[in-house]
Each structure stands twice: as structure tokens, then as C-alpha cells.
């Protein structure tokens, strides 16, 4: 099993991915004492619209640029020469590492995660109203319009929840890139459907096990979940079909970088 997992983690990857999502699943590991530890998963969308899980990496919660540079360099060394857009959740050091490894990649913060993080600072009774006020910001036609609308949001909520305003201001550079793109590209970047269904499977497996004795045991569990996904291939076909409109938009926006024959 260890040899099989090693082979899977080292297998060659595609030359280019229109989108790569990077997210974390938290597991409990008994290492002297029980502690929550992140395991990071990178998911690429191929030029044919198929989901490709690029790998799993264990962290300790204090990851910085050096850790991410090592992870992304490993992915590049397995054949990934280009990534158009990398969607992540403001992990420390990750944006700089992405642009070091793929200098043409656009780093985009996950809008859904940004919204969830904002709601953590607010009382539940205000969530619906706040969501309605933020929606015009992330659906604005341009960055200038988004800034104007966010100023209105900050004027209304800033005195009550200054931490939410600061959260959005700190994430602004990685939030705005997708405002320049076609609505189909915005839709797939804004949504976390590409990773949420996978994470749900991971979380079920983690809950069933409870604690893991070692980091390697946790990685093995998630690897087995990964290998059991979509045994018939029907889910992959449906997923690829849903991505077709976005991939057409990607082909135009990133002309010459992604074509079905490019891999």
C-alpha cells in the first residue's frame, strides 16, 4: 500500500491546468497529544474539464513560503508547466510561492471562503442582510464598481464589525482578479463545488476514524478515499460536461495556453 501511494503521489501530471484549487482538511493526530493538523489537497481541472487530484500534503498549521514552494515545485517537476488560475484561501506564503513557480498564474482567493470567514465575526442574526450587501461587491462588473460598492458596505457595517472590513481589505488583491473575466469563468472560480464534494467524502472518512496515530496513517486514509472516487466514471463525465462553457471562456481568455491538444 505504501509503494502504491508513493507511485500515485509521484505520477506524471498534465502540462497545463486552467484552474488549480488548493484547500485543507483538518484531522486529529495522536503524536504525544491529540492535535488538529491540516492535510492539504490540490485539485486541478484539466483542459478537457476533468477533475485531477494532484496530491496530498501534511502540514503542522505553521506553513509558510518555504513549505508551499516545496509543494508547488514538486507539482511542477511532475510535468505541470503552466497554471492559469490558482484558487486558494489566503494561506500564508502561498500566493508568492504560486507566482514564483508559475509566473503567469493568477492567484484568486476563494470567494466562498472569504464570505464564510467574514460571517465568523458577525452575529448570526445579521448573516442574511450582510450576504445581500456583499453580493453586489463580488458580482460587480469591474474592480472600480466593486470598490465603490464595498465602500458602501464598510460605511454600513464598519463601526459594528471593523474586523470584517479589514479582512476584505487584506484579501482585496487576491479577490479582484476574477472581476476581469467572463461570467462563466467567474462562476467556476467563485464556486467551491470542485472541492466541496471531495472534502465531504474526506470528512466522513475522518469522522469514522476519529483520531489517527500518525501523519502517515491520516494520509493513507485520505488516499484510499481518493482512489475510491467515481469507480464507474459517470461522475467524471457529468463534471466535464458542466465545465464546457467555462473551458471555452478560458480558451479565449488565455489564448494559446490551454487547448485540448496542449497536454
TIFISE-241373 format. One line per field, with one value per residue (C-alpha): residue number from 1; x negated, y negated, z. Coordinates in nm, 3 decimals, always signed. Last residue first. Layout:
<atoms>
pos <- (NUM,...) .
xx <- (X,...) .
yy <- (Y,...) .
zz <- (Z,...) .
</atoms>
This chain:
<atoms>
pos <- (263,262,261,260,259,258,257,256,255,254,253,252,251,250,249,248,247,246,245,244,243,242,241,240,239,238,237,236,235,234,233,232,231,230,229,228,227,226,225,224,223,222,221,220,219,218,217,216,215,214,213,212,211,210,209,208,207,206,205,204,203,202,201,200,199,198,197,196,195,194,193,192,191,190,189,188,187,186,185,184,183,182,181,180,179,178,177,176,175,174,173,172,171,170,169,168,167,166,165,164,163,162,161,160,159,158,157,156,155,154,153,152,151,150,149,148,147,146,145,144,143,142,141,140,139,138,137,136,135,134,133,132,131,130,129,128,127,126,125,124,123,122,121,120,119,118,117,116,115,114,113,112,111,110,109,108,107,106,105,104,103,102,101,100,99,98,97,96,95,94,93,92,91,90,89,88,87,86,85,84,83,82,81,80,79,78,77,76,75,74,73,72,71,70,69,68,67,66,65,64,63,62,61,60,59,58,57,56,55,54,53,52,51,50,49,48,47,46,45,44,43,42,41,40,39,38,37,36,35,34,33,32,31,30,29,28,27,26,25,24,23,22,21,20,19,18,17,16,15,14,13,12,11,10,9,8,7,6,5,4,3,2,1) .
xx <- (+0.143,+0.189,+0.412,+0.726,+0.611,+0.492,+0.211,+0.257,+0.541,+0.587,+0.912,+1.041,+0.956,+1.074,+1.416,+1.450,+1.339,+1.609,+1.886,+1.752,+1.720,+2.063,+1.986,+1.659,+1.840,+2.100,+1.829,+1.627,+1.938,+2.002,+1.650,+1.776,+1.539,+1.619,+1.395,+1.234,+0.876,+0.932,+1.086,+0.786,+0.550,+0.742,+0.689,+0.322,+0.257,+0.408,+0.198,-0.115,-0.050,-0.043,+0.190,+0.504,+0.803,+1.174,+1.177,+1.537,+1.504,+1.201,+1.379,+1.683,+1.456,+1.276,+1.602,+1.730,+1.396,+1.438,+1.786,+1.659,+1.356,+1.488,+1.811,+1.615,+1.788,+1.639,+1.382,+1.636,+1.887,+1.630,+1.501,+1.853,+1.917,+1.617,+1.318,+1.186,+1.377,+1.178,+0.869,+1.040,+1.012,+0.634,+0.553,+0.857,+0.771,+0.639,+0.926,+1.179,+1.050,+1.019,+1.385,+1.482,+1.265,+1.435,+1.768,+2.009,+1.840,+1.758,+2.105,+2.283,+1.988,+1.790,+2.071,+2.092,+1.714,+1.750,+1.989,+1.742,+1.455,+1.661,+1.750,+1.383,+1.298,+1.546,+1.884,+1.967,+2.072,+1.836,+1.943,+2.312,+2.329,+2.180,+2.494,+2.721,+2.483,+2.475,+2.854,+2.867,+2.582,+2.706,+2.895,+2.596,+2.382,+2.079,+1.708,+1.744,+1.953,+1.642,+1.460,+1.757,+1.761,+1.389,+1.429,+1.698,+1.482,+1.183,+0.886,+0.754,+0.387,+0.339,+0.061,-0.187,-0.495,-0.424,-0.670,-0.745,-0.388,-0.248,-0.505,-0.409,-0.038,-0.110,-0.319,-0.043,+0.274,+0.524,+0.779,+0.674,+0.773,+0.485,+0.565,+0.381,+0.144,-0.158,-0.449,-0.288,-0.511,-0.587,-0.858,-0.588,-0.393,-0.709,-0.790,-0.441,-0.490,-0.844,-0.745,-0.450,-0.664,-0.920,-0.651,-0.492,-0.321,-0.251,+0.051,-0.155,-0.124,-0.053,-0.049,+0.197,+0.167,+0.272,+0.638,+0.748,+1.101,+1.190,+1.284,+1.090,+0.822,+0.777,+0.911,+0.653,+0.716,+0.453,+0.519,+0.366,+0.372,+0.408,+0.337,+0.561,+0.376,+0.407,+0.108,-0.220,-0.152,+0.213,+0.340,+0.678,+0.756,+0.820,+0.885,+0.717,+0.767,+0.582,+0.780,+0.596,+0.759,+0.676,+0.427,+0.122,-0.134,+0.067,-0.074,-0.328,-0.283,-0.480,-0.193,-0.035,-0.364,-0.411,-0.056,-0.120,-0.451,-0.283,+0.000) .
yy <- (-1.820,-2.112,-1.911,-2.003,-2.367,-2.585,-2.841,-2.975,-3.207,-3.250,-3.449,-3.266,-2.913,-3.001,-3.105,-2.776,-2.596,-2.774,-2.662,-2.301,-2.267,-2.114,-1.845,-1.755,-1.702,-1.480,-1.265,-1.243,-1.139,-0.861,-0.721,-0.395,-0.398,-0.762,-0.809,-0.504,-0.616,-0.946,-0.777,-0.541,-0.840,-1.013,-0.713,-0.676,-1.044,-1.004,-0.694,-0.877,-1.164,-0.915,-0.750,-0.888,-1.004,-0.971,-0.701,-0.748,-1.125,-1.125,-0.913,-1.141,-1.446,-1.315,-1.244,-1.594,-1.737,-1.577,-1.723,-2.063,-2.071,-2.134,-2.273,-2.563,-2.826,-3.168,-3.032,-2.826,-3.111,-3.380,-3.181,-3.153,-3.524,-3.619,-3.764,-4.093,-4.053,-3.729,-3.925,-4.114,-3.886,-3.826,-4.198,-4.256,-3.997,-4.249,-4.489,-4.209,-4.101,-4.465,-4.527,-4.212,-4.309,-4.652,-4.484,-4.734,-5.054,-4.904,-4.767,-5.048,-5.256,-4.940,-4.810,-5.143,-5.141,-4.784,-4.910,-5.174,-4.927,-4.671,-4.935,-5.017,-4.646,-4.598,-4.434,-4.384,-4.031,-4.015,-4.357,-4.328,-4.010,-4.177,-4.366,-4.064,-3.847,-4.108,-4.105,-3.726,-3.699,-3.967,-3.742,-3.505,-3.763,-3.862,-3.780,-3.426,-3.567,-3.723,-3.388,-3.233,-3.512,-3.478,-3.101,-3.147,-3.399,-3.164,-3.396,-3.416,-3.400,-3.449,-3.231,-3.380,-3.338,-2.973,-2.861,-3.204,-3.324,-3.027,-3.070,-3.436,-3.344,-3.058,-3.243,-3.240,-3.066,-3.319,-3.059,-2.932,-2.941,-2.918,-3.050,-2.983,-2.709,-2.625,-2.380,-2.099,-1.799,-1.620,-1.875,-2.144,-1.956,-1.911,-2.279,-2.357,-2.157,-2.287,-2.647,-2.598,-2.480,-2.759,-3.027,-2.943,-2.654,-2.686,-2.457,-2.137,-2.025,-1.702,-1.701,-1.530,-1.517,-1.628,-1.529,-1.558,-1.673,-1.652,-1.951,-1.851,-2.114,-1.953,-2.092,-2.054,-1.967,-2.026,-1.877,-1.996,-1.795,-2.020,-1.906,-1.917,-1.787,-1.486,-1.454,-1.266,-1.248,-1.149,-1.309,-1.475,-1.573,-1.903,-1.908,-2.189,-2.355,-2.431,-2.464,-2.456,-2.603,-2.602,-2.317,-2.275,-2.003,-1.725,-1.523,-1.242,-1.006,-1.079,-1.083,-0.778,-0.585,-0.670,-0.555,-0.223,-0.175,-0.243,+0.000) .
zz <- (-2.291,-2.531,-2.764,-2.567,-2.578,-2.294,-2.321,-2.673,-2.577,-2.205,-2.226,-2.534,-2.419,-2.067,-2.200,-2.386,-2.070,-1.870,-2.108,-2.106,-1.727,-1.668,-1.928,-1.754,-1.424,-1.584,-1.747,-1.426,-1.233,-1.485,-1.449,-1.298,-0.996,-0.911,-0.607,-0.445,-0.510,-0.329,-0.026,-0.009,-0.028,+0.250,+0.481,+0.380,+0.455,+0.802,+0.871,+0.755,+0.997,+1.282,+1.532,+1.367,+1.569,+1.488,+1.219,+1.106,+1.139,+0.908,+0.645,+0.651,+0.632,+0.323,+0.142,+0.223,+0.112,-0.230,-0.272,-0.157,-0.388,-0.736,-0.596,-0.445,-0.654,-0.719,-0.961,-1.155,-1.183,-1.257,-1.552,-1.693,-1.629,-1.844,-1.664,-1.524,-1.195,-1.145,-1.043,-0.755,-0.451,-0.440,-0.412,-0.187,+0.079,+0.334,+0.259,+0.293,+0.635,+0.750,+0.670,+0.857,+1.157,+1.173,+1.260,+1.420,+1.301,+0.962,+0.882,+0.693,+0.577,+0.501,+0.278,+0.094,+0.048,-0.083,-0.350,-0.466,-0.466,-0.662,-0.922,-0.970,-0.987,-1.271,-1.345,-0.975,-0.872,-0.574,-0.441,-0.532,-0.316,-0.010,+0.097,+0.046,+0.248,+0.526,+0.549,+0.562,+0.814,+1.056,+1.302,+1.305,+1.485,+1.280,+1.304,+1.172,+0.886,+0.732,+0.721,+0.544,+0.285,+0.217,+0.191,-0.073,-0.257,-0.280,-0.326,-0.679,-0.773,-1.149,-1.287,-1.535,-1.312,-1.237,-0.964,-0.816,-0.872,-0.677,-0.398,-0.356,-0.329,-0.083,+0.177,+0.438,+0.321,+0.188,+0.084,-0.256,-0.624,-0.872,-1.220,-1.547,-1.433,-1.652,-1.671,-1.474,-1.551,-1.224,-1.153,-1.143,-0.876,-0.666,-0.713,-0.583,-0.264,-0.196,-0.262,-0.031,+0.259,+0.211,+0.182,+0.515,+0.689,+1.061,+1.082,+1.100,+0.740,+0.555,+0.174,-0.060,-0.440,-0.785,-0.768,-1.131,-1.212,-1.580,-1.794,-2.105,-2.041,-1.699,-1.373,-1.099,-0.735,-0.468,-0.124,+0.201,+0.521,+0.822,+1.179,+1.485,+1.789,+2.017,+2.249,+2.219,+1.847,+1.828,+1.507,+1.464,+1.104,+0.926,+0.552,+0.360,+0.020,-0.302,-0.626,-0.959,-1.269,-1.642,-1.587,-1.810,-1.891,-1.730,-1.441,-1.413,-1.115,-0.796,-0.545,-0.712,-0.704,-0.335,-0.257,-0.434,-0.252,+0.084,+0.000) .
</atoms>
